[in-house]
Amino acid sequence: MPGTRVRRRTAHRERRRAARRNALLAVASAVVAIGATAGLIHAGHQDGRDTARPEPTPPPVLQPLPAVPAPTAPAPSASSAGPAPAPSRTTARPSAAPKPPPARSTAPAPRSSLFRHPRSQVLDWVRANPDDPRRPVIESRIAAQPAAVWFAAHNPGEIAGQVREVTRGAAAGGRIPVLVPYAIPDRDCGGASQGGAPDLAAYDAWIGKFAQGLGSGAAIVILEPDAIALSDCLTAPERAARFASLARAGRTLRTANPQARVYFDGGHSGWHTPAEQAAALRAAKAATSGDGIFTNVSNFHRTADETAYARRVLAALGGPGGLGAVIDTSRNGNGAPAAGQWCDPAGRALGRTPTTRTGEARIDAYLWVKLPGESDGCSAAAGSFTPEYAYSLATG
């Protein structure tokens, strides 16, 4: 993620943490800037995103992205219609533990096709540029692939309807949606994708609404990218409170839909050691509140390296034998760039296409969590689609 300088309570802490943050630049995952007023973001997030609605008839009128499904939830309140609330360091008192989730299968989600949302920035570009010579390559190699759907605004009045639009659209086609809740307080340590809920109590309530939209079909939930791996900017009490909230979120989501598989933040192979990442995951109760881990979100590390790393993290984590991992392969075809080159680095390429048929033990899926072609913030504004970048990835 882009390195960011977090407000420090004293000048001494500011200098010390700034040094630590600079050291993390080469390994943290980068997140696109948040389109807060829209409520959802297209698949993307560096080393975030996307919304969907079923294709209407006649074809949809193109609108500025990220696009927001027509909500079926109550109309947004004045507070949720504006920019996302500023992050708060306030931690919430843990609520009473929810009832244990119903018995669930330890097998991966059914091996049917992943859901490709019918609206995205890349699809908008394809439709608007029929004569561009790059169009056939970008359309066939990127726009045609399923990608994750990000929910990045704290919008409790709308989130249930927005999630429901996606899960219903996926279920209608017999496909599996990949959903990314991304509204944890102090998100991105105050960096390019800062934002989220104002505090953990508000986040808990938002996750409850999110869960209401999950339906009953198979789904994959990528729970809060970087929330665990990039938590060094928090104090120890703040980190413990965040991890407790993530544990509650996992239980809430799995209870609402026992067919949904919830994956916790596993970082990536160029960041924390497997033992360190497993210890943090254990603190967040990932082994009992989730179904496994995700790695490499919006990063570039090779699939083989991530597979080996994920297995080592799972082994160190312990827990049920059915825990698995999903890997973001959207931009890792040529492996990682040189150290420190995290922002739209040249020479990268698309990785393996999204699938739940990996043929690898404990690896449940290869996913495109970040939509290729959406900038990290160097080739264009963070989160915007760049055809030059997309074409270079598709032909790299």
C-alpha positions as CSV (number, residue, x, y, z in Angstrom):
1,M,0.0,0.0,0.0
2,P,1.2,3.5,-0.5
3,G,3.2,4.5,2.6
4,T,1.4,7.1,4.7
5,R,2.3,9.3,7.6
6,V,-0.2,8.9,10.4
7,R,-0.9,11.7,12.8
8,R,1.1,11.0,15.9
9,R,0.2,12.1,19.4
10,T,3.7,13.4,20.1
11,A,6.6,14.5,18.0
12,H,8.7,11.6,19.2
13,R,6.1,9.0,18.0
14,E,5.8,10.8,14.7
15,R,9.5,10.5,13.9
16,R,9.7,6.9,15.0
17,R,6.5,5.7,13.2
18,A,7.4,7.7,10.0
19,A,10.6,5.7,9.8
20,R,8.7,2.5,10.2
21,R,6.2,3.5,7.6
22,N,8.9,4.3,5.1
23,A,10.3,0.9,5.6
24,L,7.0,-0.7,4.8
25,L,6.6,1.1,1.5
26,A,8.1,-1.7,-0.6
27,V,5.9,-4.4,0.9
28,A,2.6,-2.9,1.9
29,S,-0.4,-3.3,-0.5
30,A,-1.6,0.0,-2.3
31,V,-5.2,1.0,-2.2
32,V,-7.0,3.2,-4.7
33,A,-8.5,6.4,-3.4
34,I,-12.1,6.0,-2.3
35,G,-15.1,7.4,-4.2
36,A,-16.9,8.0,-1.0
37,T,-20.0,9.7,-2.4
38,A,-20.8,6.8,-4.7
39,G,-20.7,4.2,-1.9
40,L,-19.0,1.4,-3.9
41,I,-15.8,1.1,-5.8
42,H,-14.5,-1.0,-8.7
43,A,-12.2,-3.9,-8.0
44,G,-8.9,-2.4,-7.1
45,H,-6.5,-2.0,-4.2
46,Q,-2.4,-2.0,-4.4
47,D,0.4,-3.7,-2.3
48,G,-8.8,-1.5,-4.0
49,R,-12.8,-2.2,-6.2
50,D,-16.3,-2.6,-8.0
51,T,-20.1,-2.5,-7.9
52,A,-22.6,-4.4,-10.0
53,R,-26.2,-4.6,-11.0
54,P,-27.7,-7.2,-13.3
55,E,-27.6,-6.1,-16.9
56,P,-30.9,-4.3,-17.5
57,T,-32.9,-4.3,-20.7
58,P,-32.4,-2.0,-22.6
59,P,-28.6,-1.7,-22.0
60,P,-27.7,0.6,-19.1
61,V,-27.1,4.2,-19.5
62,L,-23.4,4.9,-18.8
63,Q,-22.8,6.8,-15.6
64,P,-19.6,8.0,-13.9
65,L,-18.1,5.2,-11.9
66,P,-18.0,3.8,-9.4
67,A,-21.6,2.9,-10.1
68,V,-24.0,2.3,-7.3
69,P,-26.8,-0.2,-7.7
70,A,-30.3,1.2,-7.3
71,P,-30.8,0.7,-3.5
72,T,-33.5,-1.5,-2.2
73,A,-32.7,-0.4,1.3
74,P,-34.1,2.8,2.8
75,A,-33.1,6.0,1.2
76,P,-29.7,7.3,2.3
77,S,-29.6,9.6,5.2
78,A,-28.0,13.0,5.0
79,S,-24.9,11.8,6.7
80,S,-24.4,8.7,4.4
81,A,-25.0,10.7,1.2
82,G,-21.9,12.8,1.6
83,P,-18.2,12.0,1.9
84,A,-17.2,9.1,4.1
85,P,-16.7,10.2,7.8
86,A,-13.2,11.0,8.8
87,P,-11.5,8.1,10.6
88,S,-11.6,8.0,14.3
89,R,-9.3,6.4,16.9
90,T,-12.3,5.8,19.2
91,T,-12.6,2.1,20.0
92,A,-15.9,0.5,20.8
93,R,-16.8,-1.7,23.8
94,P,-17.2,-5.2,22.4
95,S,-20.8,-6.2,22.1
96,A,-22.2,-9.4,23.5
97,A,-20.8,-12.4,21.6
98,P,-23.3,-13.5,18.9
99,K,-24.7,-17.0,18.9
100,P,-22.4,-19.6,17.4
101,P,-22.9,-19.9,13.6
102,P,-24.8,-23.0,12.3
103,A,-22.9,-26.0,11.3
104,R,-21.2,-25.5,8.0
105,S,-19.3,-27.5,5.4
106,T,-15.5,-27.2,5.4
107,A,-15.3,-27.7,1.7
108,P,-14.7,-24.7,-0.6
109,A,-17.6,-22.9,-2.3
110,P,-19.2,-24.9,-5.1
111,R,-17.0,-25.0,-8.2
112,S,-19.2,-23.0,-10.5
113,S,-18.2,-19.8,-12.4
114,L,-17.3,-16.6,-10.6
115,F,-19.6,-13.6,-11.1
116,R,-18.6,-10.9,-13.6
117,H,-20.5,-7.7,-12.8
118,P,-22.0,-6.1,-15.9
119,R,-20.8,-2.6,-15.0
120,S,-17.3,-1.4,-14.4
121,Q,-14.9,1.3,-15.4
122,V,-13.2,-1.0,-17.9
123,L,-16.6,-1.9,-19.4
124,D,-17.6,1.7,-19.6
125,W,-14.4,2.4,-21.5
126,V,-14.9,-0.5,-23.9
127,R,-18.4,0.7,-24.7
128,A,-17.3,4.3,-25.2
129,N,-14.3,3.5,-27.4
130,P,-15.4,1.0,-30.1
131,D,-12.8,2.2,-32.6
132,D,-9.8,2.3,-30.2
133,P,-7.2,-0.2,-31.5
134,R,-6.6,-1.4,-27.9
135,R,-10.2,-2.2,-27.4
136,P,-10.3,-5.9,-28.5
137,V,-7.3,-6.8,-26.3
138,I,-8.6,-4.9,-23.2
139,E,-12.2,-6.2,-23.7
140,S,-11.2,-9.9,-24.1
141,R,-8.4,-10.1,-21.6
142,I,-9.7,-7.8,-18.8
143,A,-13.3,-6.7,-19.2
144,A,-14.5,-10.2,-19.9
145,Q,-13.1,-11.5,-16.6
146,P,-15.0,-11.7,-13.2
147,A,-13.7,-9.3,-10.6
148,A,-14.3,-8.4,-7.0
149,V,-17.0,-6.0,-5.9
150,W,-15.9,-3.5,-3.3
151,F,-18.1,-1.7,-0.7
152,A,-16.1,1.2,0.6
153,A,-18.5,3.7,2.1
154,H,-19.9,3.8,5.6
155,N,-23.6,3.9,4.4
156,P,-25.7,1.9,6.9
157,G,-28.9,2.9,5.3
158,E,-28.0,1.6,1.8
159,I,-25.4,-1.2,2.2
160,A,-27.9,-4.1,2.6
161,G,-29.6,-3.2,-0.6
162,Q,-26.3,-2.7,-2.5
163,V,-25.0,-6.1,-1.4
164,R,-28.3,-7.7,-2.2
165,E,-28.2,-6.3,-5.8
166,V,-24.9,-8.1,-6.3
167,T,-25.8,-11.4,-4.7
168,R,-29.1,-11.6,-6.4
169,G,-27.5,-10.9,-9.8
170,A,-24.9,-13.6,-9.2
171,A,-27.5,-16.1,-8.0
172,A,-29.7,-15.5,-11.0
173,G,-26.8,-16.7,-13.2
174,G,-25.7,-19.5,-10.9
175,R,-22.4,-17.7,-10.2
176,I,-20.3,-16.9,-7.1
177,P,-19.8,-13.2,-6.2
178,V,-16.6,-11.9,-4.6
179,L,-17.5,-9.2,-2.2
180,V,-15.1,-6.9,-0.4
181,P,-16.3,-5.0,2.7
182,Y,-13.9,-2.1,3.1
183,A,-15.0,0.3,5.8
184,I,-12.9,-0.4,8.9
185,P,-12.1,2.7,10.9
186,D,-8.6,4.1,10.3
187,R,-8.5,2.3,7.0
188,D,-5.1,2.5,5.2
189,C,-3.6,4.2,8.2
190,G,-4.9,7.5,7.0
191,G,-3.3,7.1,3.5
192,A,-4.7,7.4,0.0
193,S,-7.7,5.2,0.9
194,Q,-8.3,6.6,4.3
195,G,-11.9,6.6,5.5
196,G,-14.3,4.1,6.8
197,A,-16.7,4.0,9.7
198,P,-16.3,6.7,12.4
199,D,-15.7,4.0,15.1
200,L,-15.9,0.3,15.7
201,A,-19.4,0.4,17.1
202,A,-20.6,2.0,13.8
203,Y,-18.5,-0.5,11.9
204,D,-20.1,-3.5,13.7
205,A,-23.6,-2.1,12.9
206,W,-22.6,-1.6,9.2
207,I,-21.3,-5.2,8.9
208,G,-24.6,-6.4,10.3
209,K,-26.4,-4.5,7.5
210,F,-23.9,-5.9,5.0
211,A,-24.7,-9.4,6.1
212,Q,-28.4,-8.9,5.5
213,G,-27.7,-8.6,1.8
214,L,-25.7,-11.8,1.5
215,G,-28.6,-14.0,0.7
216,S,-28.3,-17.8,0.9
217,G,-26.1,-18.7,-2.1
218,A,-22.4,-19.3,-2.3
219,A,-20.3,-16.2,-1.9
220,I,-16.7,-15.2,-1.2
221,V,-16.1,-12.4,1.2
222,I,-12.6,-10.7,1.3
223,L,-12.9,-9.1,4.7
224,E,-11.1,-5.7,4.9
225,P,-7.9,-5.8,2.9
226,D,-4.8,-4.7,4.9
227,A,-6.8,-4.5,8.2
228,I,-4.5,-7.0,9.8
229,A,-1.2,-6.8,7.9
230,L,-1.3,-3.0,7.9
231,S,-2.2,-2.4,11.5
232,D,1.2,-1.2,12.9
233,C,0.0,2.4,12.9
234,L,-2.5,1.6,15.7
235,T,-1.7,1.5,19.3
236,A,-1.8,-1.9,21.0
237,P,-5.3,-1.3,22.5
238,E,-6.6,0.0,19.2
239,R,-5.2,-3.0,17.4
240,A,-6.8,-5.4,19.8
241,A,-10.1,-3.6,19.5
242,R,-9.9,-3.8,15.6
243,F,-9.0,-7.5,15.7
244,A,-12.0,-8.2,18.0
245,S,-14.3,-6.3,15.6
246,L,-13.0,-8.3,12.7
247,A,-13.7,-11.5,14.6
248,R,-17.3,-10.3,15.3
249,A,-17.6,-9.4,11.6
250,G,-16.6,-12.8,10.5
251,R,-19.1,-14.5,12.8
252,T,-21.8,-12.1,11.7
253,L,-21.3,-12.8,8.0
254,R,-21.1,-16.6,8.4
255,T,-24.1,-16.7,10.6
256,A,-26.2,-14.7,8.1
257,N,-25.2,-17.0,5.2
258,P,-23.6,-20.3,6.0
259,Q,-22.7,-20.7,2.3
260,A,-20.5,-17.6,2.3
261,R,-16.8,-18.2,2.8
262,V,-15.1,-15.4,4.7
263,Y,-11.4,-14.8,4.3
264,F,-9.2,-12.7,6.6
265,D,-6.2,-10.5,5.6
266,G,-3.0,-12.6,5.1
267,G,-0.8,-9.9,3.7
268,H,1.5,-11.3,1.0
269,S,4.8,-13.2,0.7
270,G,7.0,-10.1,0.6
271,W,5.7,-8.6,3.8
272,H,5.4,-10.2,7.2
273,T,6.8,-13.7,7.9
274,P,4.3,-16.5,8.0
275,A,4.7,-16.8,11.8
276,E,4.1,-13.1,12.4
277,Q,1.1,-13.0,10.1
278,A,-0.4,-16.1,11.7
279,A,0.0,-14.6,15.1
280,A,-2.0,-11.5,14.1
281,L,-4.6,-13.7,12.4
282,R,-4.9,-15.7,15.6
283,A,-5.5,-12.5,17.6
284,A,-8.3,-11.7,15.2
285,K,-9.7,-15.3,15.7
286,A,-9.5,-15.9,11.9
287,A,-9.4,-19.7,12.4
288,T,-12.7,-19.8,14.2
289,S,-14.5,-16.7,12.8
290,G,-13.5,-17.2,9.1
291,D,-12.8,-19.8,6.5
292,G,-9.2,-18.9,5.7
293,I,-7.0,-16.1,4.4
294,F,-6.5,-14.0,1.3
295,T,-3.1,-12.9,0.1
296,N,-1.5,-10.6,-2.5
297,V,-4.4,-8.2,-2.8
298,S,-3.4,-5.7,-5.5
299,N,0.2,-6.8,-5.3
300,F,2.4,-8.5,-7.8
301,H,4.0,-11.5,-6.2
302,R,4.0,-14.7,-8.2
303,T,1.3,-17.2,-7.7
304,A,3.8,-20.0,-6.7
305,D,5.3,-17.8,-4.0
306,E,1.9,-16.8,-2.7
307,T,0.7,-20.5,-2.7
308,A,3.7,-21.5,-0.6
309,Y,3.4,-18.5,1.7
310,A,-0.4,-19.0,2.2
311,R,0.2,-22.7,3.2
312,R,2.9,-21.7,5.7
313,V,0.6,-19.1,7.2
314,L,-2.3,-21.6,7.5
315,A,0.0,-24.2,9.1
316,A,1.2,-21.7,11.6
317,L,-2.3,-20.4,12.3
318,G,-3.7,-23.9,13.0
319,G,-7.5,-24.4,13.3
320,P,-9.8,-26.6,11.3
321,G,-8.4,-28.5,8.4
322,G,-10.9,-26.9,6.0
323,L,-9.3,-23.5,6.2
324,G,-8.0,-22.4,2.8
325,A,-6.6,-19.4,1.0
326,V,-7.5,-17.3,-2.0
327,I,-4.9,-15.4,-4.0
328,D,-5.2,-12.1,-6.0
329,T,-3.6,-12.9,-9.4
330,S,-4.8,-9.8,-11.2
331,R,-1.4,-8.3,-11.8
332,N,1.2,-10.9,-10.9
333,G,2.0,-12.5,-14.2
334,N,5.6,-11.1,-14.2
335,G,6.1,-11.2,-10.5
336,A,7.0,-8.3,-8.2
337,P,8.9,-5.2,-9.4
338,A,12.0,-3.9,-7.8
339,A,11.7,-3.0,-4.2
340,G,9.8,0.2,-3.6
341,Q,8.1,0.3,-7.0
342,W,4.6,-0.3,-5.9
343,C,2.8,2.4,-7.8
344,D,1.7,1.4,-11.3
345,P,5.1,-0.2,-12.0
346,A,6.1,-0.8,-15.5
347,G,6.7,-4.3,-16.9
348,R,3.9,-6.0,-15.0
349,A,1.4,-8.4,-16.6
350,L,-2.0,-10.1,-15.9
351,G,-1.8,-13.2,-13.8
352,R,-3.9,-16.4,-13.9
353,T,-7.6,-15.8,-14.8
354,P,-10.1,-16.0,-11.9
355,T,-11.2,-19.5,-11.0
356,T,-12.2,-21.7,-8.1
357,R,-10.5,-24.6,-9.8
358,T,-7.0,-24.2,-8.8
359,G,-5.9,-27.8,-8.5
360,E,-3.8,-26.8,-5.5
361,A,-4.4,-28.2,-2.0
362,R,-5.7,-25.5,0.4
363,I,-5.9,-22.9,-2.3
364,D,-9.6,-22.3,-2.8
365,A,-9.5,-19.7,-5.6
366,Y,-7.4,-17.4,-7.8
367,L,-9.2,-14.0,-7.9
368,W,-8.9,-10.6,-9.5
369,V,-9.5,-8.5,-6.4
370,K,-8.0,-5.4,-8.0
371,L,-9.3,-4.8,-11.5
372,P,-6.3,-4.5,-13.9
373,G,-6.0,-1.1,-15.5
374,E,-7.2,0.9,-12.4
375,S,-4.3,3.1,-11.3
376,D,-2.5,3.1,-8.0
377,G,-2.2,6.9,-8.3
378,C,0.9,7.4,-10.5
379,S,-0.2,6.9,-14.1
380,A,-3.5,8.6,-13.3
381,A,-5.6,9.6,-10.3
382,A,-5.8,6.7,-7.9
383,G,-8.7,4.3,-8.7
384,S,-9.3,5.7,-12.3
385,F,-9.1,3.4,-15.3
386,T,-6.2,4.0,-17.6
387,P,-6.3,2.2,-21.0
388,E,-2.6,2.6,-21.5
389,Y,-1.9,0.8,-18.2
390,A,-4.6,-1.8,-18.9
391,Y,-3.2,-2.5,-22.3
392,S,0.4,-2.9,-21.0
393,L,-0.8,-5.4,-18.4
394,A,-2.8,-7.3,-21.0
395,T,0.1,-7.5,-23.4
396,G,2.9,-7.9,-20.9
